[in-house]
Amino acid sequence: MPKQSTTTQNTNSLEKTNKTEQGLYAKFHLQHPQSRFALNVDLILPDSGVTAIFGESGSGKTTMLRCIAGLERAQQGHFVMKGETWQSDTVFLPTHKRPLGYVFQEPSLFPHLTAKGNLEYAIKRSGIPLPAGLYDQIIDLMGIESVLANNSQQLSGGEKQRVAIARALLIQPTLLLMDEPLASLDNARKQEILPYLEKLKSTLKTPILYVSHSVEEVMRLADHVVLMQDGKVATQGAIEEVFAQLKSPLLMNNDTSVLWQGQIIEQDARWHLSKVNCAGSKLWIRNNGDDIGQTIRVRILATDVSLTLSPHDDSSILNKLPVTVLDIVPDQDPAMALVRLQTEKNTLIARLTYRSVDHLALAEGKTLWAQIKSVALVR
């Protein structure tokens, strides 16, 4: 596990840059001599929240994370964290001098130590005193109080990973890197640990770079998305903006969807439904126990959106919104098209056959009605 050093607290020993005094600036060029793979990225990332590094296997996600951590050195690299240069033409801080925490796919706990022993070892190695109450806060945040006395070999996969995340947080990192932390878990364990990651995101201010190829994880956790393809940044931006685009084949498949954020404004106790206001677009969703006023995320699959030329009241579909066609993009299936639509303030995508596109005479600027068959609550 990367060690944090008190030397990194002395900013006078680090090269300064005026590229960005806030946030994360990363620019790397790396050519692997043993393969044709090359990493070329140049981006500025937010200094808070969760930034998802998203893409298929082999797109360069983990390589970029390893360069940021100093585990791999790019031939040409420049990385600045809140004004402190970790790598440039003249500076290269080794991993143990970078104030970061790293959570890998495998927890890699010391098997001869208890869960508590693993945490105490990390605190000792960091060399930085813990502020009062931080230990208890992180233990509570990750829900591991009941397993602290257990040997690490007695823990389930989900418990091990929560201990590993707590370990990374207890070294008080300036930046937390998470490399597909749920990839080695089955679906049940993933669903167990995701709420803890959501709580972590909303409680702590530490910026997180989260590598994943899972749309579900990205939509539940990310605020900002960097989409990687072939070692390059295909697109980046706020999560709602990125998934409303159709610039990459990775975003054009049976899981094509948009993410909306909204607030619960009404409850229907009789039918167990909640109404959510997403920037003026109001949707009925299944009541999942959320309170009025609570902010939530909803995911709308393109396959769950149908279009009509006029509103229909004789339909089982509750959610109907006026929309305008933005553009029509060919799908990977030659029989299908993806139609991007504008609601009042949100973007929606419908996946239709070309026969339906022709039947409705769809074209850019045409106004009609979208029927949303199902809305998935993402939190």
Solvent accessible surface area in square Angstrom, and as a share of the most:
residue,aa,sasa,rsa
1,M,85,0.38
2,P,12,0.08
3,K,73,0.31
4,Q,4,0.02
5,S,17,0.11
6,T,78,0.45
7,T,72,0.42
8,T,4,0.02
9,Q,109,0.48
10,N,78,0.40
11,T,51,0.30
12,N,143,0.73
13,S,76,0.49
14,L,15,0.08
15,E,66,0.30
16,K,115,0.49
17,T,21,0.12
18,N,144,0.74
19,K,103,0.44
20,T,17,0.10
21,E,103,0.46
22,Q,126,0.56
23,G,4,0.03
24,L,0,0.00
25,Y,10,0.04
26,A,0,0.00
27,K,98,0.42
28,F,3,0.01
29,H,59,0.26
30,L,6,0.03
31,Q,72,0.32
32,H,58,0.26
33,P,117,0.73
34,Q,169,0.75
35,S,58,0.38
36,R,232,0.85
37,F,51,0.21
38,A,24,0.18
39,L,0,0.00
40,N,53,0.27
41,V,7,0.04
42,D,82,0.42
43,L,5,0.03
44,I,90,0.46
45,L,5,0.02
46,P,51,0.32
47,D,44,0.23
48,S,63,0.41
49,G,25,0.24
50,V,6,0.04
51,T,2,0.01
52,A,1,0.00
53,I,0,0.00
54,F,2,0.01
55,G,0,0.00
56,E,108,0.48
57,S,102,0.66
58,G,67,0.64
59,S,6,0.04
60,G,6,0.06
61,K,10,0.04
62,T,50,0.29
63,T,22,0.13
64,M,1,0.00
65,L,0,0.00
66,R,84,0.31
67,C,0,0.00
68,I,0,0.00
69,A,0,0.00
70,G,12,0.12
71,L,67,0.33
72,E,38,0.17
73,R,143,0.52
74,A,2,0.02
75,Q,112,0.50
76,Q,118,0.53
77,G,10,0.09
78,H,50,0.22
79,F,0,0.00
80,V,0,0.00
81,M,2,0.01
82,K,79,0.34
83,G,1,0.01
84,E,30,0.13
85,T,0,0.00
86,W,0,0.00
87,Q,4,0.02
88,S,11,0.07
89,D,140,0.72
90,T,115,0.67
91,V,29,0.17
92,F,54,0.22
93,L,23,0.11
94,P,51,0.32
95,T,21,0.12
96,H,84,0.37
97,K,72,0.30
98,R,0,0.00
99,P,3,0.02
100,L,0,0.00
101,G,0,0.00
102,Y,5,0.02
103,V,3,0.01
104,F,71,0.29
105,Q,71,0.32
106,E,100,0.45
107,P,17,0.11
108,S,84,0.54
109,L,20,0.10
110,F,76,0.31
111,P,72,0.45
112,H,135,0.60
113,L,45,0.23
114,T,51,0.30
115,A,0,0.00
116,K,91,0.39
117,G,14,0.14
118,N,1,0.01
119,L,0,0.00
120,E,85,0.38
121,Y,82,0.31
122,A,0,0.00
123,I,34,0.17
124,K,164,0.69
125,R,97,0.35
126,S,2,0.01
127,G,50,0.48
128,I,32,0.16
129,P,116,0.73
130,L,50,0.25
131,P,73,0.46
132,A,112,0.87
133,G,51,0.49
134,L,32,0.16
135,Y,50,0.19
136,D,99,0.52
137,Q,73,0.33
138,I,2,0.01
139,I,4,0.02
140,D,104,0.54
141,L,7,0.04
142,M,0,0.00
143,G,31,0.30
144,I,0,0.00
145,E,121,0.54
146,S,101,0.65
147,V,14,0.08
148,L,18,0.09
149,A,89,0.69
150,N,51,0.26
151,N,46,0.23
152,S,3,0.02
153,Q,133,0.59
154,Q,128,0.57
155,L,11,0.05
156,S,47,0.31
157,G,32,0.31
158,G,0,0.00
159,E,40,0.18
160,K,61,0.26
161,Q,1,0.00
162,R,18,0.07
163,V,0,0.00
164,A,3,0.02
165,I,0,0.00
166,A,0,0.00
167,R,20,0.07
168,A,1,0.00
169,L,7,0.03
170,L,0,0.00
171,I,2,0.01
172,Q,47,0.21
173,P,13,0.08
174,T,47,0.28
175,L,0,0.00
176,L,0,0.00
177,L,0,0.00
178,M,2,0.01
179,D,10,0.05
180,E,20,0.09
181,P,0,0.00
182,L,0,0.00
183,A,46,0.36
184,S,55,0.35
185,L,20,0.10
186,D,84,0.44
187,N,99,0.51
188,A,55,0.43
189,R,83,0.30
190,K,52,0.22
191,Q,69,0.31
192,E,53,0.24
193,I,0,0.00
194,L,1,0.00
195,P,64,0.40
196,Y,52,0.20
197,L,6,0.03
198,E,34,0.15
199,K,86,0.37
200,L,3,0.02
201,K,50,0.21
202,S,94,0.61
203,T,63,0.37
204,L,37,0.18
205,K,184,0.78
206,T,30,0.18
207,P,5,0.03
208,I,10,0.05
209,L,3,0.01
210,Y,4,0.01
211,V,0,0.00
212,S,3,0.02
213,H,98,0.44
214,S,30,0.19
215,V,34,0.19
216,E,69,0.31
217,E,9,0.04
218,V,1,0.00
219,M,1,0.00
220,R,38,0.14
221,L,4,0.02
222,A,1,0.00
223,D,53,0.27
224,H,28,0.13
225,V,0,0.00
226,V,0,0.00
227,L,0,0.00
228,M,0,0.00
229,Q,57,0.25
230,D,115,0.60
231,G,0,0.00
232,K,110,0.47
233,V,42,0.24
234,A,42,0.33
235,T,15,0.08
236,Q,65,0.29
237,G,11,0.11
238,A,37,0.28
239,I,1,0.01
240,E,61,0.27
241,E,106,0.48
242,V,0,0.00
243,F,11,0.04
244,A,11,0.09
245,Q,40,0.18
246,L,22,0.11
247,K,145,0.62
248,S,0,0.00
249,P,77,0.48
250,L,29,0.14
251,L,11,0.06
252,M,23,0.10
253,N,50,0.26
254,N,103,0.53
255,D,77,0.40
256,T,8,0.04
257,S,4,0.02
258,V,2,0.01
259,L,3,0.02
260,W,6,0.02
261,Q,91,0.40
262,G,8,0.08
263,Q,87,0.39
264,I,2,0.01
265,I,66,0.34
266,E,74,0.33
267,Q,59,0.26
268,D,38,0.20
269,A,88,0.68
270,R,181,0.66
271,W,148,0.52
272,H,126,0.56
273,L,39,0.19
274,S,1,0.01
275,K,41,0.17
276,V,0,0.00
277,N,48,0.25
278,C,0,0.00
279,A,50,0.39
280,G,28,0.27
281,S,5,0.03
282,K,97,0.41
283,L,0,0.00
284,W,58,0.20
285,I,8,0.04
286,R,174,0.63
287,N,49,0.25
288,N,56,0.29
289,G,63,0.61
290,D,8,0.04
291,D,101,0.52
292,I,110,0.56
293,G,37,0.35
294,Q,70,0.31
295,T,77,0.45
296,I,3,0.01
297,R,17,0.06
298,V,1,0.00
299,R,38,0.14
300,I,1,0.01
301,L,52,0.26
302,A,0,0.00
303,T,57,0.33
304,D,33,0.17
305,V,3,0.02
306,S,29,0.19
307,L,15,0.08
308,T,20,0.11
309,L,100,0.50
310,S,54,0.35
311,P,69,0.43
312,H,75,0.33
313,D,140,0.73
314,D,131,0.68
315,S,43,0.28
316,S,111,0.72
317,I,29,0.15
318,L,111,0.55
319,N,10,0.05
320,K,49,0.21
321,L,17,0.08
322,P,81,0.51
323,V,5,0.03
324,T,45,0.26
325,V,1,0.01
326,L,55,0.27
327,D,45,0.23
328,I,56,0.28
329,V,34,0.19
330,P,89,0.56
331,D,12,0.06
332,Q,111,0.49
333,D,59,0.31
334,P,121,0.76
335,A,57,0.44
336,M,31,0.14
337,A,0,0.00
338,L,0,0.00
339,V,0,0.00
340,R,56,0.20
341,L,0,0.00
342,Q,57,0.25
343,T,9,0.05
344,E,122,0.55
345,K,142,0.60
346,N,24,0.12
347,T,26,0.15
348,L,0,0.00
349,I,2,0.01
350,A,0,0.00
351,R,43,0.16
352,L,19,0.09
353,T,57,0.33
354,Y,87,0.33
355,R,209,0.76
356,S,41,0.26
357,V,16,0.09
358,D,113,0.58
359,H,150,0.67
360,L,21,0.11
361,A,65,0.50
362,L,15,0.07
363,A,54,0.42
364,E,140,0.63
365,G,46,0.45
366,K,60,0.25
367,T,97,0.56
368,L,5,0.03
369,W,71,0.25
370,A,0,0.00
371,Q,17,0.08
372,I,1,0.01
373,K,111,0.47
374,S,58,0.37
375,V,24,0.14
376,A,49,0.38
377,L,43,0.22
378,V,14,0.08
379,R,98,0.36
